[in-house]
């Protein structure tokens, strides 16, 4: 009888250890996904029925992006794109709507150069979320303003903000170090307040006193 009791105790202990191990693994996975996707983790959680479903989707995004040939840009290509952005930004003063459309195309071009598929906007968001989750909402806002601008439904101030939003992701896509592996996060995230200052200077926006 004592042998049966010991076997039962051991079995319960093993089950308990397995259960604890499972919980620990789940927590570790959750922390990793939160850290990697940033605000996109919470957004996906809100859009799905269960946490498990949301986390499975994020893992599927990682697996998809890991299968892509995501590559960094060489210094010459980065310089060329930086020059193109400056040209687009300078055109904002005379043709803000056109400049925003060009900015959208330029961001898409950089994505393609990096190896991201660009045919579908929602898929672009999904793929970018793996390495650029912390700046992805800027892209959403810029794209939304750009879509309204195409129907002449965006103000000049909104168009200026779209340029700021586009530039944040644009610079992050450009700044990934050479030799970065698939899924590596960009090493820096641009401060939107700094971007406001930069774009104020180049888009001709001044305060009431002309500064």
Rosetta blueprint (number, residue, H / E / L):
1 X L
2 X H
3 X H
4 X H
5 X H
6 X H
7 X H
8 X H
9 X H
10 X H
11 X H
12 X H
13 X H
14 X H
15 X H
16 X H
17 X H
18 X H
19 X H
20 X H
21 X H
22 X H
23 X H
24 X H
25 X H
26 X H
27 X H
28 X H
29 X H
30 X H
31 X H
32 X H
33 X H
34 X H
35 X H
36 X H
37 X H
38 X L
39 X H
40 X H
41 X H
42 X H
43 X H
44 X H
45 X H
46 X H
47 X H
48 X L
49 X L
50 X L
51 X H
52 X H
53 X H
54 X H
55 X H
56 X H
57 X H
58 X H
59 X H
60 X H
61 X H
62 X H
63 X H
64 X H
65 X H
66 X H
67 X H
68 X L
69 X L
70 X L
71 X L
72 X L
73 X L
74 X L
75 X H
76 X H
77 X H
78 X H
79 X H
80 X H
81 X H
82 X H
83 X H
84 X H
85 X H
86 X H
87 X H
88 X H
89 X H
90 X H
91 X H
92 X L
93 X L
94 X L
95 X L
96 X H
97 X H
98 X H
99 X H
100 X H
101 X H
102 X H
103 X H
104 X H
105 X H
106 X H
107 X H
108 X H
109 X H
110 X H
111 X H
112 X H
113 X H
114 X H
115 X L
116 X L
117 X L
118 X L
119 X L
120 X L
121 X H
122 X H
123 X H
124 X H
125 X H
126 X H
127 X H
128 X H
129 X H
130 X H
131 X H
132 X H
133 X L
134 X L
135 X L
136 X H
137 X H
138 X H
139 X H
140 X H
141 X H
142 X H
143 X H
144 X H
145 X H
146 X H
147 X H
148 X H
149 X H
150 X L
151 X L
152 X L
153 X L
154 X L
155 X L
156 X H
157 X H
158 X H
159 X H
160 X H
161 X H
162 X H
163 X H
164 X H
165 X H
166 X H
167 X H
168 X H
169 X H
170 X H
171 X H
172 X H
173 X H
174 X H
175 X H
176 X L
177 X L
178 X L
179 X L
180 X L
181 X L
182 X L
183 X L
184 X L
185 X L
186 X L
187 X L
188 X L
189 X L
190 X L
191 X L
192 X H
193 X H
194 X H
195 X H
196 X H
197 X H
198 X H
199 X H
200 X H
201 X H
202 X H
203 X H
204 X L
205 X L
206 X L
207 X L
208 X L
209 X L
210 X L
211 X L
